[in-house]
Amino acid sequence: MSDGNRHKKKAMITALEKSLGVVTTACKMAGVSRATHYVWLEKDEAYREEVESIADMALDFAESKLHSQIADNNTAATIFYLKTKGKSRGYIERYDVTSNEQTIGTQTIVIGGKEIKF
């Protein structure tokens, strides 16, 4: 691999880190075309592994924001977290569709074994 490609790949990795994995933004920052980025992903295993680790960093960042919202008593964030991470403890969501005249699309959330319908 030429030094130019090595430097461009390094610049792209840095740009991906700064953009939290947003490819278009990173390509503009690094001066690399999207097509070139995807060729590198396909042909360069080390590059692909670095890009994939950045995707994990972006997920970690989003998860930390969710935890911050929970700490700030954001009810929706708390419910979302429990529905996705607390299933083994009974925090599940179930949809019941009935066909009587008054109710179609009842939603039931089970929290700590208690059913809440709305």
The first five atom37 places (N, CA, C, CB, O) and aatype in JSON, in Angstrom:
{
  "aatype": [12, 15, 3, 7, 2, 1, 8, 11, 11, 11, 0, 12, 9, 16, 0, 10, 6, 11, 15, 10, 7, 19, 19, 16, 16, 0, 4, 11, 12, 0, 7, 19, 15, 1, 0, 16, 8, 18, 19, 17, 10, 6, 11, 3, 6, 0, 18, 1, 6, 6, 19, 6, 15, 9, 0, 3, 12, 0, 10, 3, 13, 0, 6, 15, 11, 10, 8, 15, 5, 9, 0, 3, 2, 2, 16, 0, 0, 16, 9, 13, 18, 10, 11, 16, 11, 7, 11, 15, 1, 7, 18, 9, 6, 1, 18, 3, 19, 16, 15, 2, 6, 5, 16, 9, 7, 16, 5, 16, 9, 19, 9, 7, 7, 11, 6, 9, 11, 13],
  "atom_mask": [
    [1, 1, 1, 1, 1],
    [1, 1, 1, 1, 1],
    [1, 1, 1, 1, 1],
    [1, 1, 1, 0, 1],
    [1, 1, 1, 1, 1],
    [1, 1, 1, 1, 1],
    [1, 1, 1, 1, 1],
    [1, 1, 1, 1, 1],
    [1, 1, 1, 1, 1],
    [1, 1, 1, 1, 1],
    [1, 1, 1, 1, 1],
    [1, 1, 1, 1, 1],
    [1, 1, 1, 1, 1],
    [1, 1, 1, 1, 1],
    [1, 1, 1, 1, 1],
    [1, 1, 1, 1, 1],
    [1, 1, 1, 1, 1],
    [1, 1, 1, 1, 1],
    [1, 1, 1, 1, 1],
    [1, 1, 1, 1, 1],
    [1, 1, 1, 0, 1],
    [1, 1, 1, 1, 1],
    [1, 1, 1, 1, 1],
    [1, 1, 1, 1, 1],
    [1, 1, 1, 1, 1],
    [1, 1, 1, 1, 1],
    [1, 1, 1, 1, 1],
    [1, 1, 1, 1, 1],
    [1, 1, 1, 1, 1],
    [1, 1, 1, 1, 1],
    [1, 1, 1, 0, 1],
    [1, 1, 1, 1, 1],
    [1, 1, 1, 1, 1],
    [1, 1, 1, 1, 1],
    [1, 1, 1, 1, 1],
    [1, 1, 1, 1, 1],
    [1, 1, 1, 1, 1],
    [1, 1, 1, 1, 1],
    [1, 1, 1, 1, 1],
    [1, 1, 1, 1, 1],
    [1, 1, 1, 1, 1],
    [1, 1, 1, 1, 1],
    [1, 1, 1, 1, 1],
    [1, 1, 1, 1, 1],
    [1, 1, 1, 1, 1],
    [1, 1, 1, 1, 1],
    [1, 1, 1, 1, 1],
    [1, 1, 1, 1, 1],
    [1, 1, 1, 1, 1],
    [1, 1, 1, 1, 1],
    [1, 1, 1, 1, 1],
    [1, 1, 1, 1, 1],
    [1, 1, 1, 1, 1],
    [1, 1, 1, 1, 1],
    [1, 1, 1, 1, 1],
    [1, 1, 1, 1, 1],
    [1, 1, 1, 1, 1],
    [1, 1, 1, 1, 1],
    [1, 1, 1, 1, 1],
    [1, 1, 1, 1, 1],
    [1, 1, 1, 1, 1],
    [1, 1, 1, 1, 1],
    [1, 1, 1, 1, 1],
    [1, 1, 1, 1, 1],
    [1, 1, 1, 1, 1],
    [1, 1, 1, 1, 1],
    [1, 1, 1, 1, 1],
    [1, 1, 1, 1, 1],
    [1, 1, 1, 1, 1],
    [1, 1, 1, 1, 1],
    [1, 1, 1, 1, 1],
    [1, 1, 1, 1, 1],
    [1, 1, 1, 1, 1],
    [1, 1, 1, 1, 1],
    [1, 1, 1, 1, 1],
    [1, 1, 1, 1, 1],
    [1, 1, 1, 1, 1],
    [1, 1, 1, 1, 1],
    [1, 1, 1, 1, 1],
    [1, 1, 1, 1, 1],
    [1, 1, 1, 1, 1],
    [1, 1, 1, 1, 1],
    [1, 1, 1, 1, 1],
    [1, 1, 1, 1, 1],
    [1, 1, 1, 1, 1],
    [1, 1, 1, 0, 1],
    [1, 1, 1, 1, 1],
    [1, 1, 1, 1, 1],
    [1, 1, 1, 1, 1],
    [1, 1, 1, 0, 1],
    [1, 1, 1, 1, 1],
    [1, 1, 1, 1, 1],
    [1, 1, 1, 1, 1],
    [1, 1, 1, 1, 1],
    [1, 1, 1, 1, 1],
    [1, 1, 1, 1, 1],
    [1, 1, 1, 1, 1],
    [1, 1, 1, 1, 1],
    [1, 1, 1, 1, 1],
    [1, 1, 1, 1, 1],
    [1, 1, 1, 1, 1],
    [1, 1, 1, 1, 1],
    [1, 1, 1, 1, 1],
    [1, 1, 1, 1, 1],
    [1, 1, 1, 0, 1],
    [1, 1, 1, 1, 1],
    [1, 1, 1, 1, 1],
    [1, 1, 1, 1, 1],
    [1, 1, 1, 1, 1],
    [1, 1, 1, 1, 1],
    [1, 1, 1, 1, 1],
    [1, 1, 1, 0, 1],
    [1, 1, 1, 0, 1],
    [1, 1, 1, 1, 1],
    [1, 1, 1, 1, 1],
    [1, 1, 1, 1, 1],
    [1, 1, 1, 1, 1],
    [1, 1, 1, 1, 1]
  ],
  "atom_positions": [
    [[0.85, -1.17, 0.0], [0.0, 0.0, 0.0], [0.89, 1.23, 0.0], [-0.97, 0.0, 1.22], [1.91, 1.27, 0.69]],
    [[0.51, 2.21, -0.77], [1.3, 3.44, -0.85], [1.14, 4.26, 0.42], [0.89, 4.28, -2.07], [0.15, 4.12, 1.15]],
    [[2.14, 5.12, 0.68], [2.05, 6.01, 1.84], [0.82, 6.91, 1.75], [3.32, 6.86, 1.96], [0.19, 7.22, 2.77]],
    [[0.49, 7.33, 0.53], [-0.68, 8.19, 0.33], [-1.96, 7.51, 0.8], [0.0, 0.0, 0.0], [-2.78, 8.13, 1.48]],
    [[-2.12, 6.23, 0.43], [-3.3, 5.49, 0.88], [-3.29, 5.3, 2.39], [-3.37, 4.14, 0.18], [-4.33, 5.43, 3.04]],
    [[-2.14, 5.0, 2.94], [-2.03, 4.8, 4.39], [-2.45, 6.08, 5.13], [-0.58, 4.4, 4.78], [-3.19, 6.02, 6.11]],
    [[-1.98, 7.22, 4.64], [-2.33, 8.5, 5.27], [-3.81, 8.82, 5.1], [-1.48, 9.63, 4.7], [-4.45, 9.33, 6.01]],
    [[-4.34, 8.52, 3.91], [-5.76, 8.77, 3.66], [-6.64, 7.89, 4.55], [-6.09, 8.52, 2.17], [-7.66, 8.34, 5.07]],
    [[-6.25, 6.63, 4.71], [-7.02, 5.73, 5.57], [-6.97, 6.21, 7.01], [-6.48, 4.28, 5.47], [-7.99, 6.2, 7.71]],
    [[-5.8, 6.64, 7.46], [-5.67, 7.16, 8.82], [-6.54, 8.41, 8.99], [-4.2, 7.49, 9.15], [-7.21, 8.57, 10.01]],
    [[-6.52, 9.28, 7.99], [-7.36, 10.49, 8.03], [-8.83, 10.12, 8.07], [-7.06, 11.39, 6.82], [-9.63, 10.75, 8.76]],
    [[-9.2, 9.09, 7.31], [-10.59, 8.66, 7.28], [-11.02, 8.08, 8.63], [-10.81, 7.62, 6.17], [-12.11, 8.37, 9.1]],
    [[-10.16, 7.28, 9.24], [-10.47, 6.71, 10.56], [-10.66, 7.84, 11.57], [-9.34, 5.75, 11.02], [-11.6, 7.82, 12.35]],
    [[-9.76, 8.82, 11.55], [-9.87, 9.96, 12.46], [-11.17, 10.72, 12.22], [-8.67, 10.91, 12.29], [-11.85, 11.1, 13.17]],
    [[-11.51, 10.92, 10.96], [-12.75, 11.62, 10.62], [-13.97, 10.82, 11.05], [-12.81, 11.9, 9.12], [-14.95, 11.4, 11.52]],
    [[-13.93, 9.51, 10.89], [-15.04, 8.67, 11.34], [-15.21, 8.74, 12.85], [-14.82, 7.21, 10.91], [-16.33, 8.76, 13.36]],
    [[-14.1, 8.79, 13.58], [-14.18, 8.94, 15.04], [-14.84, 10.26, 15.41], [-12.77, 8.85, 15.67], [-15.71, 10.3, 16.28]],
    [[-14.44, 11.34, 14.74], [-14.99, 12.66, 15.04], [-16.46, 12.76, 14.68], [-14.21, 13.73, 14.29], [-17.22, 13.46, 15.35]],
    [[-16.87, 12.06, 13.63], [-18.27, 12.12, 13.18], [-19.12, 11.01, 13.77], [-18.33, 12.06, 11.67], [-20.29, 10.86, 13.4]],
    [[-18.54, 10.22, 14.68], [-19.23, 9.07, 15.27], [-19.73, 8.09, 14.22], [-20.39, 9.54, 16.13], [-20.82, 7.52, 14.35]],
    [[-18.92, 7.92, 13.18], [-19.22, 6.91, 12.18], [-20.09, 7.35, 11.02], [0.0, 0.0, 0.0], [-20.48, 6.52, 10.2]],
    [[-20.41, 8.64, 10.94], [-21.23, 9.12, 9.82], [-20.33, 9.21, 8.59], [-21.89, 10.52, 10.15], [-19.46, 10.08, 8.52]],
    [[-20.54, 8.32, 7.64], [-19.64, 8.15, 6.51], [-19.55, 9.39, 5.64], [-20.07, 6.98, 5.68], [-18.45, 9.83, 5.3]],
    [[-20.67, 9.97, 5.26], [-20.65, 11.14, 4.37], [-19.86, 12.28, 5.0], [-22.07, 11.6, 4.05], [-19.04, 12.91, 4.34]],
    [[-20.11, 12.54, 6.26], [-19.4, 13.61, 6.97], [-17.91, 13.31, 7.03], [-19.96, 13.8, 8.39], [-17.08, 14.18, 6.77]],
    [[-17.56, 12.08, 7.37], [-16.16, 11.69, 7.48], [-15.45, 11.78, 6.13], [-16.05, 10.26, 8.04], [-14.3, 12.23, 6.06]],
    [[-16.11, 11.37, 5.07], [-15.51, 11.44, 3.73], [-15.2, 12.88, 3.36], [-16.45, 10.82, 2.68], [-14.13, 13.17, 2.82]],
    [[-16.12, 13.77, 3.64], [-15.88, 15.19, 3.35], [-14.71, 15.72, 4.17], [-17.15, 16.03, 3.64], [-13.87, 16.45, 3.65]],
    [[-14.64, 15.35, 5.46], [-13.57, 15.82, 6.33], [-12.2, 15.3, 5.86], [-13.82, 15.37, 7.77], [-11.21, 16.02, 5.91]],
    [[-12.17, 14.05, 5.41], [-10.91, 13.41, 5.04], [-10.54, 13.58, 3.57], [-10.97, 11.95, 5.36], [-9.42, 13.26, 3.16]],
    [[-11.48, 14.08, 2.78], [-11.21, 14.22, 1.35], [-11.15, 12.88, 0.63], [0.0, 0.0, 0.0], [-10.34, 12.69, -0.28]],
    [[-12.0, 11.96, 1.05], [-12.05, 10.61, 0.48], [-13.45, 10.39, -0.07], [-11.67, 9.52, 1.56], [-14.44, 10.75, 0.58]],
    [[-13.55, 9.79, -1.23], [-14.89, 9.52, -1.78], [-15.53, 8.35, -1.03], [-14.81, 9.21, -3.31], [-14.85, 7.48, -0.48]],
    [[-16.84, 8.36, -1.03], [-17.57, 7.25, -0.38], [-17.22, 5.93, -1.06], [-19.11, 7.48, -0.44], [-17.06, 4.91, -0.39]],
    [[-17.09, 5.94, -2.38], [-16.76, 4.72, -3.12], [-15.42, 4.16, -2.65], [-16.73, 4.99, -4.64], [-15.28, 2.95, -2.46]],
    [[-14.44, 5.04, -2.48], [-13.12, 4.59, -2.01], [-13.22, 4.0, -0.61], [-12.11, 5.77, -2.02], [-12.63, 2.96, -0.34]],
    [[-13.95, 4.66, 0.26], [-14.15, 4.13, 1.62], [-14.73, 2.72, 1.57], [-15.1, 5.07, 2.43], [-14.25, 1.83, 2.28]],
    [[-15.73, 2.49, 0.74], [-16.37, 1.17, 0.68], [-15.46, 0.13, 0.03], [-17.68, 1.25, -0.08], [-15.54, -1.05, 0.37]],
    [[-14.6, 0.54, -0.9], [-13.61, -0.39, -1.46], [-12.63, -0.79, -0.36], [-12.85, 0.26, -2.66], [-12.31, -1.97, -0.23]],
    [[-12.16, 0.17, 0.43], [-11.25, -0.14, 1.53], [-11.91, -1.08, 2.53], [-10.8, 1.15, 2.24], [-11.27, -2.01, 3.03]],
    [[-13.18, -0.85, 2.82], [-13.91, -1.73, 3.74], [-13.93, -3.16, 3.24], [-15.35, -1.22, 3.94], [-13.77, -4.12, 4.0]],
    [[-14.13, -3.3, 1.94], [-14.23, -4.63, 1.34], [-12.88, -5.33, 1.27], [-14.83, -4.54, -0.04], [-12.8, -6.54, 1.48]],
    [[-11.82, -4.59, 0.97], [-10.54, -5.21, 0.64], [-9.5, -5.17, 1.77], [-9.98, -4.55, -0.55], [-8.53, -5.92, 1.72]],
    [[-9.69, -4.32, 2.77], [-8.68, -4.15, 3.81], [-9.27, -4.53, 5.17], [-8.15, -2.68, 3.83], [-10.02, -3.76, 5.77]],
    [[-8.94, -5.72, 5.63], [-9.52, -6.24, 6.87], [-9.19, -5.36, 8.08], [-9.04, -7.65, 7.12], [-10.05, -5.12, 8.92]],
    [[-7.96, -4.88, 8.17], [-7.56, -4.03, 9.3], [-8.37, -2.73, 9.31], [-6.04, -3.71, 9.24], [-8.82, -2.28, 10.36]],
    [[-8.56, -2.15, 8.14], [-9.37, -0.93, 8.02], [-10.81, -1.22, 8.45], [-9.35, -0.39, 6.56], [-11.39, -0.46, 9.23]],
    [[-11.37, -2.31, 7.95], [-12.74, -2.69, 8.3], [-12.9, -2.87, 9.81], [-13.14, -4.0, 7.58], [-13.89, -2.43, 10.39]],
    [[-11.93, -3.51, 10.45], [-12.0, -3.71, 11.9], [-11.99, -2.39, 12.65], [-10.85, -4.6, 12.37], [-12.71, -2.22, 13.63]],
    [[-11.17, -1.44, 12.19], [-11.13, -0.13, 12.83], [-12.46, 0.6, 12.65], [-9.99, 0.72, 12.26], [-12.96, 1.22, 13.59]],
    [[-13.02, 0.52, 11.46], [-14.31, 1.16, 11.2], [-15.39, 0.54, 12.07], [-14.69, 1.05, 9.7], [-16.22, 1.26, 12.64]],
    [[-15.4, -0.78, 12.19], [-16.4, -1.46, 13.02], [-16.25, -1.07, 14.49], [-16.27, -2.97, 12.87], [-17.25, -0.95, 15.2]],
    [[-15.02, -0.87, 14.95], [-14.83, -0.47, 16.35], [-15.37, 0.94, 16.58], [-13.34, -0.54, 16.74], [-15.82, 1.27, 17.68]],
    [[-15.33, 1.79, 15.55], [-15.89, 3.13, 15.67], [-17.41, 3.05, 15.79], [-15.5, 4.01, 14.45], [-18.01, 3.83, 16.52]],
    [[-18.03, 2.12, 15.09], [-19.47, 1.93, 15.21], [-19.82, 1.56, 16.65], [-19.97, 0.83, 14.23], [-20.84, 2.01, 17.17]],
    [[-19.0, 0.75, 17.28], [-19.21, 0.4, 18.68], [-19.06, 1.62, 19.58], [-18.23, -0.71, 19.12], [-19.8, 1.78, 20.55]],
    [[-18.1, 2.5, 19.26], [-17.91, 3.72, 20.03], [-19.15, 4.62, 19.93], [-16.66, 4.48, 19.55], [-19.57, 5.22, 20.92]],
    [[-19.72, 4.7, 18.74], [-20.92, 5.52, 18.55], [-22.08, 4.96, 19.36], [-21.29, 5.59, 17.06], [-22.85, 5.71, 19.95]],
    [[-22.2, 3.64, 19.39], [-23.25, 3.01, 20.19], [-23.01, 3.27, 21.67], [-23.3, 1.5, 19.9], [-23.96, 3.54, 22.42]],
    [[-21.77, 3.18, 22.11], [-21.43, 3.49, 23.51], [-21.8, 4.93, 23.85], [-19.92, 3.26, 23.77], [-22.33, 5.2, 24.92]],
    [[-21.52, 5.85, 22.92], [-21.85, 7.26, 23.13], [-23.36, 7.44, 23.3], [-21.33, 8.11, 21.96], [-23.81, 8.11, 24.23]],
    [[-24.12, 6.82, 22.4], [-25.58, 6.93, 22.48], [-26.1, 6.31, 23.77], [-26.23, 6.24, 21.27], [-27.02, 6.85, 24.39]],
    [[-25.51, 5.2, 24.17], [-25.94, 4.55, 25.4], [-25.63, 5.43, 26.62], [-25.25, 3.19, 25.55], [-26.41, 5.47, 27.57]],
    [[-24.49, 6.13, 26.59], [-24.16, 7.03, 27.7], [-25.15, 8.19, 27.76], [-22.72, 7.56, 27.56], [-25.5, 8.64, 28.85]],
    [[-25.61, 8.67, 26.61], [-26.62, 9.72, 26.59], [-27.94, 9.22, 27.17], [-26.83, 10.24, 25.14], [-28.63, 9.94, 27.89]],
    [[-28.28, 7.98, 26.86], [-29.49, 7.39, 27.42], [-29.39, 7.32, 28.94], [-29.73, 5.99, 26.84], [-30.34, 7.65, 29.64]],
    [[-28.23, 6.88, 29.45], [-28.04, 6.8, 30.9], [-28.13, 8.19, 31.54], [-26.68, 6.16, 31.22], [-28.66, 8.32, 32.64]],
    [[-27.63, 9.21, 30.86], [-27.73, 10.59, 31.37], [-29.18, 11.01, 31.46], [-26.94, 11.56, 30.46], [-29.59, 11.65, 32.43]],
    [[-29.97, 10.67, 30.45], [-31.38, 11.01, 30.47], [-32.11, 10.29, 31.6], [-32.02, 10.68, 29.13], [-32.99, 10.86, 32.24]],
    [[-31.74, 9.05, 31.83], [-32.35, 8.29, 32.94], [-31.99, 8.97, 34.26], [-31.86, 6.81, 32.93], [-32.85, 9.13, 35.13]],
    [[-30.73, 9.38, 34.41], [-30.3, 10.06, 35.63], [-31.04, 11.38, 35.84], [-28.79, 10.32, 35.59], [-31.21, 11.83, 36.97]],
    [[-31.47, 12.0, 34.74], [-32.23, 13.25, 34.8], [-33.73, 13.01, 34.97], [-31.97, 14.07, 33.55], [-34.53, 13.92, 34.79]],
    [[-34.1, 11.78, 35.32], [-35.5, 11.4, 35.57], [-36.38, 11.5, 34.32], [-36.08, 12.26, 36.66], [-37.56, 11.83, 34.42]],
    [[-35.82, 11.22, 33.16], [-36.59, 11.2, 31.93], [-37.35, 9.87, 31.87], [-35.66, 11.39, 30.67], [-36.76, 8.81, 31.68]],
    [[-38.66, 9.95, 32.05], [-39.49, 8.75, 32.13], [-39.43, 7.92, 30.85], [-40.93, 9.14, 32.43], [-39.33, 6.7, 30.91]],
    [[-39.5, 8.57, 29.71], [-39.47, 7.83, 28.44], [-38.16, 7.07, 28.29], [-39.67, 8.79, 27.25], [-38.15, 5.92, 27.84]],
    [[-37.05, 7.7, 28.65], [-35.75, 7.04, 28.56], [-35.69, 5.84, 29.5], [-34.61, 8.01, 28.89], [-35.16, 4.79, 29.14]],
    [[-36.25, 6.0, 30.69], [-36.27, 4.9, 31.66], [-37.09, 3.73, 31.15], [-36.82, 5.38, 33.0], [-36.67, 2.58, 31.23]],
    [[-38.26, 4.03, 30.61], [-39.12, 2.97, 30.08], [-38.44, 2.28, 28.9], [-40.5, 3.54, 29.64], [-38.44, 1.05, 28.81]],
    [[-37.84, 3.06, 28.01], [-37.15, 2.47, 26.86], [-36.05, 1.53, 27.33], [-36.55, 3.58, 25.96], [-35.92, 0.41, 26.82]],
    [[-35.26, 1.97, 28.3], [-34.17, 1.14, 28.81], [-34.71, -0.16, 29.4], [-33.35, 1.91, 29.87], [-34.2, -1.24, 29.12]],
    [[-35.75, -0.06, 30.21], [-36.31, -1.26, 30.83], [-36.91, -2.2, 29.8], [-37.36, -0.88, 31.86], [-36.8, -3.42, 29.94]],
    [[-37.56, -1.65, 28.77], [-38.15, -2.51, 27.73], [-37.08, -3.22, 26.92], [-39.04, -1.68, 26.8], [-37.32, -4.32, 26.41]],
    [[-35.9, -2.62, 26.78], [-34.87, -3.24, 25.96], [-33.87, -4.05, 26.76], [-34.15, -2.19, 25.17], [-33.36, -5.06, 26.28]],
    [[-33.59, -3.62, 27.98], [-32.57, -4.3, 28.78], [-33.15, -5.09, 29.96], [-31.58, -3.3, 29.3], [-32.46, -5.93, 30.53]],
    [[-34.4, -4.81, 30.32], [-34.96, -5.43, 31.51], [-35.95, -6.54, 31.25], [0.0, 0.0, 0.0], [-36.75, -6.87, 32.13]],
    [[-35.93, -7.11, 30.06], [-36.9, -8.15, 29.71], [-36.83, -9.34, 30.65], [-36.66, -8.61, 28.28], [-37.86, -9.91, 31.01]],
    [[-35.63, -9.72, 31.05], [-35.48, -10.89, 31.92], [-36.08, -10.66, 33.3], [-34.02, -11.27, 32.04], [-36.3, -11.61, 34.05]],
    [[-36.34, -9.4, 33.64], [-36.94, -9.07, 34.93], [-38.43, -8.76, 34.82], [-36.22, -7.87, 35.54], [-39.05, -8.31, 35.78]],
    [[-38.99, -9.01, 33.65], [-40.43, -8.84, 33.48], [-40.85, -7.53, 32.85], [0.0, 0.0, 0.0], [-42.04, -7.26, 32.73]],
    [[-39.9, -6.71, 32.45], [-40.23, -5.44, 31.8], [-40.36, -5.71, 30.3], [-39.15, -4.34, 32.09], [-39.4, -5.6, 29.53]],
    [[-41.58, -6.04, 29.91], [-41.82, -6.38, 28.5], [-43.01, -5.58, 27.99], [-42.08, -7.9, 28.33], [-43.8, -5.05, 28.77]],
    [[-43.12, -5.49, 26.69], [-44.24, -4.81, 26.07], [-44.92, -5.8, 25.14], [-43.79, -3.52, 25.3], [-44.26, -6.52, 24.39]],
    [[-46.22, -5.81, 25.21], [-46.99, -6.74, 24.39], [-48.15, -5.98, 23.76], [-47.5, -7.96, 25.24], [-48.76, -5.14, 24.42]],
    [[-48.44, -6.27, 22.52], [-49.56, -5.64, 21.82], [-50.66, -6.67, 21.64], [-49.11, -5.05, 20.45], [-50.43, -7.75, 21.1]],
    [[-51.86, -6.32, 22.09], [-53.02, -7.17, 21.89], [-53.97, -6.44, 20.94], [-53.73, -7.51, 23.25], [-54.35, -5.3, 21.19]],
    [[-54.34, -7.1, 19.86], [-55.28, -6.51, 18.92], [-56.59, -7.27, 19.08], [-54.75, -6.56, 17.43], [-56.64, -8.48, 18.88]],
    [[-57.63, -6.55, 19.44], [-58.94, -7.16, 19.6], [-59.87, -6.62, 18.54], [-59.51, -6.91, 21.03], [-59.59, -5.59, 17.91]],
    [[-60.98, -7.3, 18.34], [-61.87, -6.89, 17.27], [-63.25, -6.45, 17.75], [-62.02, -8.0, 16.29], [-64.19, -6.41, 16.96]],
    [[-63.39, -6.12, 19.04], [-64.7, -5.63, 19.45], [-64.88, -4.2, 18.95], [-64.86, -5.69, 20.99], [-63.94, -3.61, 18.42]],
    [[-66.06, -3.65, 19.09], [-66.36, -2.34, 18.51], [-65.58, -1.2, 19.15], [-67.83, -2.07, 18.61], [-65.31, -0.19, 18.5]],
    [[-65.23, -1.35, 20.41], [-64.61, -0.23, 21.11], [-63.09, -0.25, 21.11], [-65.09, -0.22, 22.52], [-62.47, 0.81, 21.2]],
    [[-62.47, -1.4, 21.0], [-61.02, -1.47, 21.16], [-60.37, -2.2, 20.01], [-60.66, -2.14, 22.47], [-60.66, -3.36, 19.75]],
    [[-59.5, -1.52, 19.33], [-58.64, -2.15, 18.33], [-57.24, -1.61, 18.58], [-59.13, -1.87, 16.83], [-57.02, -0.4, 18.52]],
    [[-56.32, -2.48, 18.87], [-54.95, -2.05, 19.09], [-54.63, -1.71, 20.53], [0.0, 0.0, 0.0], [-53.92, -0.73, 20.78]],
    [[-55.12, -2.48, 21.46], [-54.78, -2.26, 22.86], [-53.3, -2.53, 23.07], [-55.64, -3.15, 23.78], [-52.75, -3.51, 22.57]],
    [[-52.67, -1.65, 23.82], [-51.26, -1.85, 24.14], [-51.16, -2.21, 25.61], [-50.41, -0.59, 23.81], [-51.76, -1.55, 26.46]],
    [[-50.41, -3.24, 25.91], [-50.2, -3.65, 27.29], [-48.71, -3.66, 27.58], [-50.82, -5.05, 27.55], [-47.91, -4.25, 26.84]],
    [[-48.34, -3.0, 28.66], [-46.96, -3.03, 29.12], [-46.96, -3.76, 30.44], [-46.35, -1.58, 29.26], [-47.77, -3.46, 31.32]],
    [[-46.06, -4.71, 30.59], [-45.93, -5.45, 31.83], [-44.69, -4.93, 32.54], [-45.84, -7.0, 31.57], [-43.57, -5.05, 32.03]],
    [[-44.88, -4.34, 33.72], [-43.78, -3.8, 34.51], [-43.79, -4.49, 35.86], [-43.89, -2.24, 34.67], [-44.75, -4.38, 36.63]],
    [[-42.72, -5.2, 36.12], [-42.61, -5.9, 37.4], [-43.77, -6.84, 37.66], [0.0, 0.0, 0.0], [-44.2, -7.0, 38.8]],
    [[-44.28, -7.46, 36.61], [-45.37, -8.41, 36.75], [-46.75, -7.79, 36.7], [0.0, 0.0, 0.0], [-47.74, -8.52, 36.64]],
    [[-46.85, -6.45, 36.71], [-48.16, -5.77, 36.66], [-48.44, -5.33, 35.23], [-48.2, -4.56, 37.62], [-47.58, -4.74, 34.57]],
    [[-49.66, -5.62, 34.76], [-50.04, -5.23, 33.41], [-50.68, -3.84, 33.43], [-51.01, -6.27, 32.79], [-51.55, -3.56, 34.26]],
    [[-50.22, -3.0, 32.52], [-50.81, -1.66, 32.36], [-51.3, -1.6, 30.93], [-49.77, -0.49, 32.68], [-50.52, -1.72, 29.99]],
    [[-52.62, -1.42, 30.77], [-53.22, -1.37, 29.43], [-53.61, 0.05, 29.1], [-54.45, -2.29, 29.33], [-54.08, 0.8, 29.95]],
    [[-53.4, 0.4, 27.84], [-53.85, 1.7, 27.36], [-54.1, 1.63, 25.88], [-52.82, 2.79, 27.67], [-54.48, 2.63, 25.27]]
  ]
}
